Amino acid sequence: MTALELETAGVSPMNPMSPINNATTDMIIISGLSGSGRSVALQSLEDIGYYCIDNLPAVLLFEFAARLLPRIDGADADVFPGASVSIDSRNKNFLSGLDATLTKLESHAINYRILFLEAEEQKLVRRYSETRRKHPLTDDQTPLLEGIRRERALLQPLHDRAEKIIDTTDTTAHELRGLIRDFAGAGLSSAPLFLVESFGFKHGTPREADFVFDVRCLPNPYWHKNLAPLTGLDAPVQEFFEDNPEVRDMTGEIFRFLSKWLPGFANENRSYITVAIGCTGGQHRSVYISEQLEGLFSQQDIIVQVRHRELAK
């Protein structure tokens, strides 16, 4: 939420603990592998007004949630616009009872969402080798790689129950903050948040995408000297595409496909749907078509956001 939205809702962005009467609180449980970006995720939520607790013992989760929502167990409670708790392998002495705690939340109609962060083993090893931090499941007899594998097994139940899993192997901290903000925004909306993301195949396919469309078959402005340094956001490149029937056909066909199948995802109570549009470098074709799709879906009153992965780097 922006500062203006928070003030309109009755919450000071400088004081996320100020109450909102009769509001619905979004509660996000953040979990994942150590070194995958949990701290960045929690800080990102705190920055947009969520009340955040790091490493809350799992046995206290219900009591914490009961303070967020009104009329739980017959008592009034302060209500916050959003709250998030981090539950990870440091909670290992409490994780055995987590399933029962989550079931108790559900039996009291307390809604929660689990966000799980992970990364490839070698990437996690590299991240730890670059810092002085010690992995929570390593000791004198347990090497780092074994600790990572033990942690993955320990947190598997949370992974299996997660609404969204983000692989941060190739994700920068800046990109992760954007993904977290989008995930939070989806929970505060009654309709699924639809994200269209442009990217370049030479930099890797987005791991979180539900649909991936390859537009490398379209004419490439890169081979035109005056257009190469520009992007799909620039007028000369847009004019280049607007004069090409292949580009119009590709955009129309992607739009019709998504218009047909996206409602099925919404009916499954999905709060976050990502469509990735890829070209070679993520600078011209994918950017232009992503912008065109955003305009088409906006005309249908669908909540849609656009992110240009390579342009943000």
C-alpha positions as CSV (number, residue, x, y, z in Angstrom):
1,M,0.0,0.0,0.0
2,T,1.2,3.5,-0.7
3,A,1.4,6.2,2.0
4,L,-1.8,7.8,0.6
5,E,-3.6,4.5,0.6
6,L,-2.5,3.8,4.2
7,E,-3.7,7.2,5.4
8,T,-7.1,6.7,3.6
9,A,-7.4,3.4,5.4
10,G,-6.8,5.0,8.7
11,V,-3.2,3.9,9.3
12,S,-0.1,6.1,9.5
13,P,2.6,4.6,7.3
14,M,5.0,5.7,10.0
15,N,3.0,3.6,12.6
16,P,1.9,0.3,11.1
17,M,0.4,-0.7,14.5
18,S,-2.3,1.9,14.5
19,P,-5.7,0.2,14.3
20,I,-8.2,0.1,11.5
21,N,-11.8,-0.6,12.6
22,N,-13.7,-3.3,10.6
23,A,-10.8,-4.0,8.3
24,T,-9.6,-7.3,6.9
25,T,-6.1,-8.1,7.8
26,D,-3.8,-9.8,5.3
27,M,-1.5,-12.2,7.2
28,I,1.5,-13.6,5.3
29,I,3.7,-16.4,6.7
30,I,7.2,-16.1,5.2
31,S,9.3,-19.2,5.2
32,G,12.1,-20.6,3.1
33,L,15.7,-21.6,3.0
34,S,18.3,-19.6,4.8
35,G,20.1,-17.3,2.4
36,S,17.2,-17.2,0.0
37,G,16.1,-13.6,0.9
38,R,13.6,-13.9,3.8
39,S,15.0,-10.8,5.5
40,V,14.6,-8.8,2.3
41,A,11.0,-10.1,2.0
42,L,10.1,-9.2,5.6
43,Q,11.7,-5.7,5.3
44,S,9.8,-5.1,2.0
45,L,6.5,-5.8,3.8
46,E,7.4,-3.6,6.7
47,D,8.2,-0.8,4.3
48,I,4.6,-0.9,3.0
49,G,2.9,-0.9,6.4
50,Y,2.8,-4.5,7.5
51,Y,3.4,-5.3,11.1
52,C,6.3,-7.9,10.9
53,I,7.8,-10.3,13.4
54,D,11.0,-12.3,12.5
55,N,11.2,-15.9,13.7
56,L,8.0,-16.1,15.7
57,P,7.7,-19.5,17.5
58,A,5.1,-21.5,15.6
59,V,3.2,-22.3,18.8
60,L,2.5,-18.5,19.2
61,L,1.1,-18.1,15.7
62,F,-2.6,-18.5,16.7
63,E,-2.3,-16.1,19.6
64,F,-0.6,-13.6,17.3
65,A,-3.3,-13.9,14.6
66,A,-6.0,-13.5,17.2
67,R,-4.7,-10.1,18.1
68,L,-4.9,-9.0,14.5
69,L,-8.6,-9.7,13.7
70,P,-11.7,-8.6,15.6
71,R,-14.0,-11.0,17.5
72,I,-11.7,-14.0,17.6
73,D,-12.6,-16.1,20.7
74,G,-15.3,-13.5,21.5
75,A,-12.9,-10.6,22.1
76,D,-12.2,-7.4,20.3
77,A,-8.7,-7.0,18.9
78,D,-6.6,-4.4,17.3
79,V,-6.7,-4.7,13.5
80,F,-3.7,-4.0,11.2
81,P,-3.7,-3.5,7.4
82,G,-1.4,-6.4,7.1
83,A,0.9,-8.6,9.2
84,S,3.7,-11.0,8.4
85,V,5.7,-13.5,10.4
86,S,8.8,-15.3,9.5
87,I,8.9,-19.0,10.4
88,D,12.1,-20.8,9.4
89,S,14.5,-23.5,10.5
90,R,15.5,-21.5,13.7
91,N,11.9,-22.7,14.7
92,K,13.0,-26.3,14.5
93,N,11.9,-27.1,18.1
94,F,8.4,-25.8,17.3
95,L,7.9,-26.9,13.7
96,S,6.4,-30.3,14.6
97,G,3.3,-28.6,15.9
98,L,2.9,-26.2,13.0
99,D,0.4,-28.3,11.1
100,A,-1.9,-28.3,14.1
101,T,-1.5,-24.6,14.5
102,L,-2.4,-23.9,10.8
103,T,-5.4,-26.2,11.1
104,K,-6.5,-24.2,14.2
105,L,-6.3,-20.9,12.2
106,E,-8.4,-22.4,9.5
107,S,-11.0,-23.7,11.9
108,H,-11.4,-20.1,13.3
109,A,-11.7,-18.8,9.7
110,I,-8.4,-16.9,10.0
111,N,-7.0,-16.5,6.5
112,Y,-3.3,-16.7,6.0
113,R,-1.0,-17.0,3.0
114,I,2.4,-18.8,2.9
115,L,5.2,-17.3,0.9
116,F,8.1,-19.7,0.5
117,L,11.6,-18.6,-0.8
118,E,14.2,-21.0,-2.1
119,A,17.3,-21.0,-4.3
120,E,19.6,-23.6,-5.8
121,E,22.0,-25.2,-3.5
122,Q,25.2,-24.0,-5.1
123,K,23.8,-20.4,-5.0
124,L,23.1,-20.7,-1.3
125,V,26.6,-22.1,-0.7
126,R,28.1,-19.2,-2.6
127,R,26.0,-16.6,-0.7
128,Y,27.1,-18.0,2.7
129,S,30.8,-18.2,1.6
130,E,30.6,-14.4,0.9
131,T,29.4,-13.6,4.4
132,R,30.4,-14.4,8.0
133,R,26.9,-15.7,8.8
134,K,26.6,-19.3,10.0
135,H,23.8,-21.5,8.6
136,P,21.4,-22.3,11.5
137,L,21.6,-26.1,10.9
138,T,25.4,-26.4,10.7
139,D,27.8,-27.2,13.5
140,D,31.3,-28.8,13.9
141,Q,30.0,-32.1,12.5
142,T,27.6,-30.8,9.8
143,P,29.0,-29.1,6.7
144,L,27.1,-26.3,4.9
145,L,25.7,-28.3,2.0
146,E,24.3,-31.0,4.4
147,G,22.8,-28.3,6.5
148,I,21.0,-26.8,3.5
149,R,19.6,-30.2,2.6
150,R,18.4,-30.8,6.1
151,E,16.7,-27.5,6.2
152,R,15.0,-28.1,2.9
153,A,13.6,-31.4,4.3
154,L,12.6,-29.7,7.6
155,L,10.6,-27.0,5.8
156,Q,9.0,-29.2,3.1
157,P,5.6,-29.1,4.8
158,L,5.6,-25.3,4.5
159,H,6.8,-25.5,0.9
160,D,3.9,-27.9,0.1
161,R,1.3,-25.5,1.6
162,A,2.7,-22.3,0.1
163,E,0.5,-20.2,-2.0
164,K,3.5,-18.8,-3.8
165,I,7.1,-20.1,-4.2
166,I,9.8,-17.7,-5.3
167,D,13.1,-19.0,-6.5
168,T,15.7,-16.3,-5.9
169,T,18.6,-18.0,-7.5
170,D,18.9,-15.4,-10.2
171,T,16.8,-12.7,-8.5
172,T,18.3,-9.4,-7.3
173,A,17.3,-7.8,-4.0
174,H,15.5,-5.1,-6.0
175,E,13.6,-7.6,-8.1
176,L,12.6,-9.5,-5.0
177,R,11.2,-6.4,-3.3
178,G,9.0,-5.8,-6.3
179,L,7.8,-9.4,-6.3
180,I,7.0,-9.2,-2.5
181,R,5.1,-5.9,-3.0
182,D,3.1,-7.4,-5.8
183,F,2.3,-10.5,-3.7
184,A,1.1,-8.4,-0.8
185,G,-1.0,-6.3,-3.1
186,A,-2.7,-9.4,-4.5
187,G,-3.8,-10.3,-1.0
188,L,-5.4,-6.9,-0.4
189,S,-7.4,-7.2,-3.6
190,S,-10.7,-9.1,-4.1
191,A,-9.6,-10.1,-7.6
192,P,-6.4,-11.9,-8.8
193,L,-3.4,-9.6,-9.4
194,F,-2.3,-10.2,-13.0
195,L,1.3,-9.4,-13.7
196,V,2.8,-9.2,-17.3
197,E,6.6,-9.4,-17.2
198,S,8.9,-8.8,-20.1
199,F,12.2,-10.5,-20.1
200,G,15.2,-11.6,-22.3
201,F,15.8,-15.3,-22.9
202,K,19.5,-14.7,-22.8
203,H,19.2,-13.8,-19.2
204,G,17.0,-16.8,-18.2
205,T,13.3,-17.5,-18.0
206,P,11.4,-16.1,-15.0
207,R,10.9,-18.9,-12.6
208,E,7.6,-17.7,-11.2
209,A,5.8,-17.4,-14.5
210,D,2.5,-19.3,-15.0
211,F,2.6,-18.7,-18.8
212,V,5.6,-18.0,-21.0
213,F,5.3,-16.6,-24.5
214,D,8.2,-16.5,-26.9
215,V,8.1,-13.5,-29.3
216,R,11.6,-13.9,-30.8
217,C,10.0,-14.8,-34.2
218,L,8.9,-11.1,-34.6
219,P,10.9,-8.5,-36.5
220,N,13.7,-7.1,-34.2
221,P,14.4,-3.4,-34.0
222,Y,17.9,-4.3,-32.7
223,W,19.0,-4.6,-36.3
224,H,18.1,-1.0,-37.1
225,K,20.9,1.3,-36.1
226,N,18.6,4.1,-35.0
227,L,16.3,1.8,-32.9
228,A,18.9,-0.5,-31.3
229,P,19.7,1.8,-28.3
230,L,16.0,2.4,-27.6
231,T,13.4,0.2,-25.9
232,G,9.8,-0.8,-26.5
233,L,8.8,2.2,-24.3
234,D,10.1,4.7,-26.9
235,A,7.9,6.1,-29.6
236,P,10.1,5.2,-32.6
237,V,10.2,1.6,-31.6
238,Q,6.4,1.6,-31.0
239,E,5.9,3.0,-34.5
240,F,8.1,0.3,-35.9
241,F,5.9,-2.3,-34.4
242,E,2.6,-0.6,-35.1
243,D,3.3,-0.8,-38.8
244,N,3.9,-4.6,-38.7
245,P,0.9,-6.9,-39.0
246,E,2.8,-9.9,-37.5
247,V,3.2,-8.0,-34.3
248,R,-0.5,-7.1,-34.2
249,D,-1.4,-10.7,-34.8
250,M,0.9,-12.0,-32.1
251,T,-0.5,-9.5,-29.6
252,G,-4.0,-10.4,-30.5
253,E,-3.5,-14.1,-30.2
254,I,-1.8,-13.9,-26.8
255,F,-4.6,-11.6,-25.6
256,R,-7.4,-14.0,-26.8
257,F,-5.6,-17.0,-25.3
258,L,-5.2,-15.4,-21.9
259,S,-8.8,-14.0,-22.0
260,K,-10.1,-17.5,-22.4
261,W,-8.0,-19.2,-19.7
262,L,-7.3,-16.7,-17.0
263,P,-10.8,-16.9,-15.6
264,G,-10.1,-20.5,-14.7
265,F,-7.2,-19.4,-12.5
266,A,-9.4,-16.8,-10.8
267,N,-12.0,-19.5,-10.0
268,E,-9.3,-21.5,-8.2
269,N,-8.9,-18.6,-5.8
270,R,-5.4,-17.7,-7.2
271,S,-4.4,-14.3,-6.0
272,Y,-1.4,-13.9,-8.2
273,I,-1.0,-14.8,-11.9
274,T,2.2,-14.1,-13.9
275,V,2.5,-14.0,-17.6
276,A,6.0,-13.7,-19.0
277,I,6.7,-12.3,-22.5
278,G,10.2,-13.0,-23.8
279,C,12.4,-11.9,-26.6
280,T,16.2,-12.2,-27.0
281,G,17.4,-9.3,-24.9
282,G,14.2,-8.2,-23.2
283,Q,14.5,-4.6,-24.6
284,H,12.2,-4.2,-27.6
285,R,9.7,-6.8,-28.6
286,S,8.8,-8.2,-25.2
287,V,8.5,-4.8,-23.7
288,Y,6.2,-3.5,-26.4
289,I,3.9,-6.5,-26.4
290,S,3.7,-6.4,-22.6
291,E,2.6,-2.8,-22.7
292,Q,0.0,-3.6,-25.3
293,L,-1.4,-6.4,-23.2
294,E,-1.6,-4.2,-20.2
295,G,-3.7,-1.7,-22.2
296,L,-6.0,-4.4,-23.5
297,F,-6.7,-6.0,-20.2
298,S,-7.1,-2.7,-18.4
299,Q,-10.0,-2.0,-20.7
300,Q,-11.7,-5.1,-19.2
301,D,-11.3,-3.8,-15.7
302,I,-8.8,-6.5,-14.9
303,I,-6.2,-5.6,-12.3
304,V,-2.9,-5.7,-14.2
305,Q,0.6,-4.7,-13.6
306,V,3.6,-4.6,-15.9
307,R,7.2,-5.2,-15.0
308,H,10.1,-5.0,-17.5
309,R,12.8,-7.2,-15.8
310,E,15.8,-6.3,-18.0
311,L,15.0,-2.6,-18.1
312,A,15.0,-2.5,-14.3
313,K,18.5,-3.7,-14.0
